[in-house]
C-alpha cells in the first residue's frame, strides 16, 4: 500500500461524510422522509457507515494528507 490517492477519491471519506451529514441533520430535527420518519435517517446513516467500513477494508491505496 505505497501508492496514494486524494481524499475525494476515497469511498471511505465520502460515505463517512455522508453519514456525518445525515446524523447532523437528524440532530437538528431535519428528517429525510415524511414527518416523524427518524427511521429513514437512521437507516441512511447506517448504510453509509457500512459502506465506509467496506471502503476501508477494500482500500488498496493510502489517502494523501498533503504533508
N, C-alpha and C positions, 0 to 999 in steps of 0.2 A: 504494500500500500504506500508507494512512494510518490505517485502522481497526485496532483491536487486539482481541485475544481473550485469555482466561485461559489459563494453561499447561495446565490439564486439558482444554481443548477442542482441544488440538493433537495431531494424529495423530503428528507427529514426536516429541513428548515421550513419548507413551505407548509407541510402538514402540521408541524408544531406551532407555527404562526397562526394557521387557521384555527387550531384547537384553542389557542390562547384568545383569539378574537371572539370566537363563539362563546367561550366561558366568560369573557369580559362583558359581552353584550348581555348575557344572562344575569350577570351580577348587577347590571344597571337596569334590569327589568325589561330588556328588549328581547322578545321572542321571535324565532324564525318562522313559527307556524301560527295558527289561529290562536285566539285568546286562551290563555292558560295552558298552552301546549309546551310546557317546560320539558317534556319528554323529548321533543324534537331536538332542542338544544343539546340535551344530554347525549342523545344518540349520535348527533353530528360530531360533537366533541369527542366522543368515544371512538367513532370510526376514524377520525383524523389522528387521534393518539395512536390507534392501532397501525395506521399507515406510517406514522413516524417511526414506530418500533420496527416495522417491516423494512423501511428505508434504511434504518441504521444497521440491521442485520445484513441486508443485501449490499451495503456500501462496499465499493471497491477502491475508492479514492478518498483521501482526506480533503477537508474543506480548508481552502486557503484563508489565512487570517489577515493577510496584508502586512504582517510584521516581519 
